[in-house]
Amino acid sequence: MARSRPHFWMSTRNFLLAACLIFGVVATASPASATGALPPVQGTAATAGATIVGEQWLTQRTLQLTVATDAFTAPVPVEVKFPTGYDASATRHWPVTYYLAGTTHDQTTFRTAYYGEGLTASYPSIVVSPRGDSGYWSDWFNNSTGGPPEYETFVTQQLVPLIDANFRTIPDRAHRMVMGESMGGYGTAMFGARHPDEFAAVASLSGASDSNWPAGATVLSASPTLQGAPPDSIYGPLSTEAVRWHGHNPTDLAENLAGVDVQIFTGNGVLGTAEGETATDGGGCSLESGIIRPESVSLHNTLLALGIPHGWHDLPWGCHSPTLFEYEIAQAIQRFDTVLADPPAPPATFDYRSIEPAFSVWGWSVNADPNRALEFLDLHDVSASGLTVTGSGTTSITTPPLFNGKDTVTVTIDGTAATVRPDKAGRIRFAVNLGPADQQQQYNAGNVTDFRTSVVTFS
């Protein structure tokens, strides 16, 4: 007998029209009230601004945490699904897989809509499912006031160390993965691109992976209304804050994914009756064919052009439905099993681009000119022997501890050499002059950016 499942998928048009109807439900569930001074659960460790203030067992394998964090205005629920056999050994440690849900879904979706416990019965990993509301897994711009909500900060800077501190995990990149469907596929690819040193593998499951696609951008723009917020609360209006959109868009950041095991799944909008889809899933066919597949193809083609290996799963069936997502999850888990058997090593050389005024990646810390308008800074061919930097203004860079045991290092920038003393950890810090700091925000109509490139070598 076929298992009944919730049918809550809709076309883009219906999705937007339903916003005000859904809002009454979603707003009740979304963080909205001030966080009280709740005590931590006894025996748990608080880390990085996040504290476990509640625990509830939902099944024999699934524990719901309530986490207090300044990333939200109220404590938020997170489901932690333990692998079969977790209790059999008090000394065994496990990989961790993060699952990011789609728009208006929550931390329960993986377990209840996609039969997550059955799919992971033999999967040797803890699975963590935070709540994402309709936030596109991003820290919100909120008309320049900033967060909360801060979904990206919560997951990548708070939840990851919190889980590692309180459960028997293998707390390293090689044993940490992330996957998600729809909006969660966007978040998955974005996390992989913005934090390639944090996740060894990512799987975008029918993900909205290129916000340059106009129809997808329309959905992203409207999504905050499902939480009672104004449109464009996430990144700001595309007409005036396009750089924020590009700075989070997985396709714009595709070069950052080199060294990450990337899997991209998409259906084609044809109802897969042989695979278990029914007429009630038909509302998601136009969404899959009209937005999801074109955006997935765009990310795929961009990775191909960059020469970045990845898995491309262009299915000959599939509407935006739980049946499709359950199939894609099962395939992604199989791939993650393979990755865990032979995790990718940190790259000896990497490229990375970011719009953030300050960022760290692969042990390198970068601070852009504080007088610079918001724009991309590009690092290329970064290695122990040097790097190439493209941007504007004076950029300060601190290396990882590459120079232990050395009294001095010669840093040559565009042919001019200087002697630098490493600190006690073996790091050096230097500044790269990329000309005057641009005063006009990148991508805005009529604005001018003047990027310069400098070559840096170490000896």
C-alpha positions in Angstrom: 0.0 0.0 0.0 1.3 3.4 -0.9 2.2 5.6 2.2 0.2 8.8 2.5 2.3 11.9 2.6 1.5 15.6 3.0 0.9 17.5 -0.2 2.0 21.0 0.4 3.9 21.8 -2.9 2.7 24.5 -5.2 3.6 26.4 -8.3 5.5 29.7 -8.1 2.4 31.7 -8.8 0.3 29.9 -6.2 3.2 30.1 -3.8 3.3 33.8 -4.0 -0.5 34.2 -3.9 -0.7 32.0 -0.9 1.8 34.0 1.1 -0.7 36.0 3.1 -2.7 32.8 3.8 0.3 30.8 5.0 1.7 33.7 6.9 -0.8 33.2 9.8 0.7 29.8 10.3 4.3 30.5 9.6 4.4 33.7 11.7 3.3 31.8 14.8 6.2 29.4 14.3 8.9 31.9 13.4 11.1 33.6 16.0 9.4 36.8 17.0 9.6 37.3 20.8 12.5 38.4 23.0 14.7 35.6 24.2 14.3 35.0 27.9 17.2 34.1 30.3 16.5 30.3 30.1 19.0 28.1 31.9 21.1 25.6 29.9 20.1 21.9 30.1 22.2 20.2 32.7 25.3 18.5 31.3 25.3 20.5 28.0 28.0 22.8 26.9 27.3 26.3 25.4 29.5 27.4 22.5 29.8 30.4 20.2 26.8 32.2 21.5 24.4 29.2 21.4 23.0 27.3 24.4 20.8 24.2 24.6 17.9 25.2 26.9 15.6 22.3 26.2 15.6 18.7 25.1 12.7 16.4 24.1 12.9 12.9 22.7 10.6 12.5 19.7 11.5 9.0 18.8 14.1 6.4 19.9 16.5 8.1 17.5 15.4 11.7 17.2 16.1 14.3 19.9 14.7 17.8 19.6 16.9 20.5 21.0 15.7 24.0 21.9 18.6 26.4 21.3 18.9 30.0 22.6 21.0 32.2 20.4 21.4 35.8 19.5 21.0 34.9 15.9 17.2 34.8 16.5 14.9 36.7 18.9 13.6 33.5 20.5 14.9 30.0 21.1 14.7 27.8 18.1 14.1 24.0 17.7 16.6 21.7 16.1 16.2 18.0 15.5 19.2 15.7 16.0 18.8 12.2 14.5 21.3 9.7 15.8 22.6 6.8 13.7 21.6 3.2 14.4 24.2 2.0 17.0 25.0 5.3 18.5 24.3 4.0 22.0 26.2 0.7 21.4 29.6 2.3 22.0 30.5 5.2 24.3 33.8 5.7 22.5 32.7 5.7 18.9 32.5 9.1 17.2 30.4 9.9 14.1 30.2 12.2 11.1 27.5 14.9 11.0 25.2 15.7 8.1 23.2 18.9 8.2 19.8 19.0 6.4 18.4 22.3 5.3 14.6 22.3 4.6 12.8 24.2 1.9 10.6 27.3 2.2 8.0 27.3 5.0 9.2 23.9 6.1 10.8 23.3 9.5 13.1 21.0 11.5 10.6 18.2 11.4 10.3 18.0 7.6 13.2 15.6 7.0 11.7 13.1 9.5 8.0 13.4 8.9 7.6 14.3 5.2 10.6 12.3 3.8 10.7 9.4 6.2 14.2 10.5 7.3 14.5 7.8 10.0 13.9 5.1 7.4 16.3 6.6 4.8 19.1 6.9 7.4 18.6 3.5 9.1 22.0 2.3 7.8 23.6 5.7 7.3 26.5 6.1 9.7 26.1 9.7 10.5 24.3 12.0 12.9 21.7 14.1 11.0 21.0 17.6 12.2 17.9 19.5 11.0 17.6 23.2 12.0 14.5 25.3 11.2 14.9 27.6 8.3 11.4 29.2 7.9 11.5 31.2 4.6 14.8 32.8 5.3 16.9 31.4 2.5 19.5 30.3 5.1 20.9 33.8 5.1 21.7 36.6 7.5 19.0 39.2 6.7 19.9 42.7 5.5 16.6 44.0 7.0 16.8 47.4 5.2 20.5 47.8 6.4 19.8 47.1 10.1 21.0 43.5 9.9 19.8 40.5 11.7 18.2 38.8 13.5 17.3 36.5 11.8 20.7 35.2 11.0 20.3 31.7 9.6 23.7 31.4 8.1 25.5 32.5 11.2 23.4 30.2 13.3 24.2 27.1 11.3 27.8 27.7 10.3 29.2 29.5 13.4 27.0 28.4 16.2 25.2 25.1 15.5 28.2 23.3 14.1 30.4 23.8 17.2 27.4 23.3 19.5 26.7 19.9 18.1 30.4 19.0 18.1 30.6 20.0 21.8 27.6 18.0 23.0 27.6 14.8 21.0 30.1 12.2 19.9 31.0 13.7 16.5 34.1 13.6 14.4 34.5 17.4 14.6 36.3 18.1 11.3 35.5 19.2 7.8 36.3 15.7 6.3 33.3 14.3 8.3 30.8 17.1 7.8 28.3 17.3 5.0 25.2 19.3 4.1 22.2 18.7 1.9 18.8 20.3 1.4 15.8 20.6 -0.9 14.4 23.6 -2.8 15.3 26.7 -0.7 17.5 24.3 1.3 19.3 23.3 -1.9 20.1 27.0 -2.3 21.4 27.2 1.3 23.4 24.0 0.8 25.2 25.2 -2.3 25.7 28.6 -0.7 27.1 27.2 2.5 29.5 25.0 0.4 30.6 28.0 -1.6 30.9 30.5 1.3 32.3 28.0 3.7 34.2 25.4 1.6 36.6 24.7 4.6 33.6 23.7 6.8 31.9 21.1 4.6 33.5 18.2 2.7 30.4 17.4 0.6 27.2 19.2 -0.4 24.1 18.0 -2.2 21.5 20.4 -3.7 18.3 18.5 -4.0 16.1 20.3 -6.6 17.7 23.5 -5.2 17.1 27.1 -6.3 20.8 27.5 -7.0 21.0 30.6 -9.2 19.2 33.7 -8.0 20.2 35.4 -11.3 17.2 33.5 -12.8 14.4 36.2 -12.8 11.6 33.9 -11.7 13.7 32.5 -8.8 14.7 36.0 -7.8 11.0 36.9 -7.6 10.4 34.1 -5.2 13.4 35.0 -3.1 12.3 38.6 -2.9 8.8 37.7 -1.7 9.8 34.9 0.7 10.2 37.2 3.8 6.5 38.0 3.6 5.8 34.5 4.7 7.3 35.5 8.0 5.6 38.8 8.2 8.5 40.8 7.0 8.7 43.2 4.1 9.8 41.9 0.6 13.5 42.1 0.0 14.3 41.8 3.7 16.9 39.1 3.0 19.4 40.9 0.7 17.7 44.2 0.0 16.1 45.3 -3.3 17.9 43.8 -6.3 18.0 47.3 -8.0 20.1 48.8 -5.2 21.7 45.9 -3.4 22.6 43.5 -6.2 26.0 42.9 -4.8 24.5 41.2 -1.8 22.5 38.9 -4.0 25.6 38.0 -6.1 27.7 37.6 -2.9 25.4 34.8 -1.7 24.4 33.3 -5.0 25.9 29.8 -5.5 26.4 30.2 -9.2 28.3 33.5 -8.7 30.5 31.8 -6.1 30.9 28.5 -8.1 34.8 28.7 -8.2 34.8 28.5 -4.4 33.4 24.9 -4.7 36.6 23.4 -6.1 37.7 20.9 -3.5 34.2 20.3 -2.3 32.3 17.1 -3.3 29.3 18.7 -5.1 26.1 16.9 -6.2 23.3 18.7 -8.1 19.9 17.0 -8.5 17.0 18.2 -10.5 13.7 16.8 -11.9 12.4 17.9 -15.3 8.8 18.8 -14.4 7.2 15.6 -15.8 5.1 13.8 -13.3 6.8 10.5 -12.3 3.9 8.2 -11.9 6.1 5.1 -12.2 8.3 6.5 -9.4 5.3 7.2 -7.1 4.3 10.7 -7.9 0.5 11.3 -8.0 -1.8 13.9 -9.5 -1.7 15.8 -6.2 2.0 16.4 -6.8 1.3 18.0 -10.2 1.2 21.5 -8.7 5.0 21.3 -8.4 5.7 20.4 -12.0 5.9 23.9 -13.4 8.0 25.0 -10.4 10.5 22.2 -11.1 10.6 22.8 -14.9 10.3 26.6 -14.8 12.7 27.6 -12.0 14.5 24.7 -10.4 15.8 22.9 -13.4 17.0 26.1 -15.2 18.8 27.3 -12.1 20.4 23.9 -11.5 21.5 23.7 -15.2 23.1 27.2 -14.7 25.1 26.1 -11.7 26.1 22.8 -13.5 27.2 24.7 -16.7 29.2 27.2 -14.6 31.0 24.4 -12.8 31.7 22.7 -16.1 33.2 25.9 -17.5 35.4 26.3 -14.5 36.6 22.7 -14.8 35.3 21.8 -11.3 34.2 18.1 -11.0 30.8 17.5 -9.6 27.9 15.1 -9.8 25.1 16.1 -12.2 21.8 14.2 -11.8 19.4 15.5 -14.4 16.4 13.1 -13.8 14.1 12.1 -16.6 11.1 12.7 -14.3 10.1 14.6 -11.3 8.0 17.5 -10.0 8.7 19.6 -6.9 7.3 17.0 -4.5 8.1 14.8 -1.5 8.4 11.8 -3.8 11.2 13.5 -5.8 12.9 14.8 -2.7 12.9 11.4 -0.9 14.5 9.8 -4.0 17.1 12.6 -4.2 17.9 12.3 -0.5 18.4 8.5 -0.8 20.8 9.1 -3.7 22.7 11.9 -1.9 23.1 9.7 1.2 24.7 7.0 -1.0 27.2 9.5 -2.3 27.9 10.8 1.2 28.7 7.2 2.2 31.3 7.1 -0.6 32.8 10.5 0.4 33.1 9.4 4.1 35.1 6.4 2.9 37.6 8.7 1.2 37.1 12.4 2.3 38.6 15.1 0.1 41.7 16.6 1.5 42.1 20.4 1.9 43.4 21.8 -1.3 47.0 22.7 -1.7 45.9 25.6 -3.9 42.5 27.3 -4.0 40.5 30.2 -5.4 38.0 32.1 -3.3 35.8 35.2 -3.8 33.7 37.1 -1.3 31.9 40.4 -0.7 32.4 40.3 3.0 34.6 43.1 4.4 36.4 40.5 6.6 36.5 36.8 6.1 38.5 33.7 6.9 38.9 30.6 4.7 41.2 27.7 4.8 43.1 29.4 7.6 43.7 32.6 5.7 42.2 35.8 7.2 41.4 38.8 5.0 40.3 42.3 5.8 39.2 44.6 3.0 39.8 48.3 3.1 37.4 49.8 5.7 36.7 52.7 3.3 35.8 50.4 0.4 32.2 50.2 -0.9 30.7 46.7 -0.9 32.2 44.7 -3.8 33.9 41.4 -4.5 37.4 40.6 -3.5 39.0 37.7 -5.5 41.8 35.5 -4.4 43.4 33.2 -6.9 46.1 30.5 -6.8 46.4 30.8 -3.0 49.1 28.5 -1.7 52.1 28.4 0.6 54.1 30.1 -2.1 51.8 33.1 -2.7 48.6 34.3 -4.2 46.9 36.7 -6.6 44.5 39.4 -5.2 42.0 41.4 -7.2 39.9 44.2 -5.8 40.3 47.8 -4.6 41.8 49.6 -1.6 44.4 48.4 0.9 43.7 44.8 1.8 45.3 43.1 4.9 46.0 39.4 4.7 47.1 37.0 7.5 48.4 33.6 6.4 47.9 30.3 8.2 50.8 29.1 10.3 52.9 28.3 7.2 56.3 29.6 8.4 57.1 27.8 11.7 60.8 27.8 12.4 61.5 30.7 10.0 63.0 33.9 11.4 61.9 36.0 8.4 59.9 35.6 5.2 60.4 37.7 2.1 57.1 38.9 0.8 57.2 40.2 -2.8 54.2 42.2 -4.1 54.3 43.1 -7.7 58.0 42.9 -7.8 58.7 44.9 -4.6 60.2 42.8 -1.8 59.8 43.3 2.0 61.0 41.2 4.9 58.4 40.1 7.4 58.8 38.3 10.7 56.3 35.4 11.4 54.5 35.5 14.7 55.0 32.7 17.3 52.5 30.5 15.5 54.3 30.9 12.1 51.8 33.3 10.5 52.7 36.5 8.7 50.6 39.5 8.0 51.0 41.9 5.1 49.0 44.6 3.2 48.3 44.7 -0.5 47.7 48.1 -2.2 45.0 47.6 -4.8 44.7 51.3 -5.6 42.0 53.7 -4.3 39.1 52.1 -2.5 36.0 52.1 -4.7 33.4 54.4 -3.3 30.5 53.0 -5.4 28.8 49.7 -4.6 29.4 47.1 -7.2 26.6 46.3 -9.8 24.4 49.3 -9.1 23.4 51.1 -12.3 25.9 53.9 -13.2 28.4 52.9 -10.5 32.0 52.5 -11.4 34.4 49.9 -9.9 38.1 50.0 -10.6 39.6 46.6 -9.8 43.4 46.0 -9.7 45.3 42.8 -9.4 48.5 42.2 -7.4 50.7 39.1 -7.4 52.2 38.1 -4.1 55.0 35.6 -3.5 56.7 34.2 -0.4 60.3 33.1 -0.1 
